[in-house]
Amino acid sequence: MLLLGTKERRLSMSEEDKVPSISPGTCLPWEQVLKDYGPPAGDESLIKDQWEQLDAFAYLYLWWWVQR
């Protein structure tokens, strides 16, 4: 929208300032965990499944508190 007497100005955000796209129902995605901590020392698929279940539970718990 352009108002009278003002010039159009486009704001650009740096990559650091952009909000990451996280899928719904997720607090901390598995890809971020791998980036922060490195690959696990065991069966990655087993640990990933457990992480995603725990993360989904944490999301539901936080959402429940917000809705109270």
C-alpha positions in Angstrom: 0.0 0.0 0.0 1.4 3.4 -0.9 0.3 6.4 1.2 0.3 10.0 -0.1 3.6 11.7 0.5 5.6 8.5 1.1 7.9 6.5 -1.0 7.5 2.8 -1.4 10.2 1.1 0.6 10.9 -2.6 0.5 12.3 -4.2 3.6 14.4 -7.2 3.3 15.3 -9.6 6.0 18.6 -11.4 6.3 18.6 -15.2 6.4 19.3 -15.1 10.2 16.2 -12.9 10.9 13.7 -15.1 9.0 11.5 -17.4 10.9 12.2 -21.0 10.1 9.4 -23.0 8.6 8.6 -25.8 11.1 5.8 -28.3 10.3 2.7 -28.0 12.5 2.8 -30.1 15.7 6.6 -29.8 16.0 8.7 -27.8 18.6 12.2 -28.9 17.5 12.5 -30.8 14.2 14.7 -33.8 13.9 16.9 -32.0 11.3 17.7 -29.3 13.8 18.6 -31.9 16.4 21.0 -33.5 14.0 22.5 -30.1 13.1 23.0 -29.2 16.8 24.2 -32.5 18.2 25.5 -34.5 15.3 24.5 -38.0 14.2 23.4 -40.4 17.0 25.6 -43.3 18.1 22.9 -45.9 17.6 20.0 -46.8 15.3 19.1 -43.4 13.8 15.6 -44.5 12.7 14.8 -45.7 16.2 16.0 -42.6 17.9 14.3 -40.4 15.3 11.0 -42.1 15.9 11.3 -41.7 19.6 12.3 -38.0 19.2 9.4 -37.2 17.0 6.9 -38.9 19.5 8.4 -37.0 22.4 8.4 -33.7 20.4 4.7 -34.2 19.4 3.8 -34.8 23.1 5.7 -31.7 24.1 3.9 -29.7 21.5 0.5 -31.0 22.6 1.3 -30.3 26.3 2.4 -26.7 25.5 -0.7 -26.1 23.4 -2.9 -27.5 26.2 -1.4 -25.0 28.6 -1.9 -22.1 26.1 -5.6 -23.0 25.7 -6.4 -23.1 29.4 
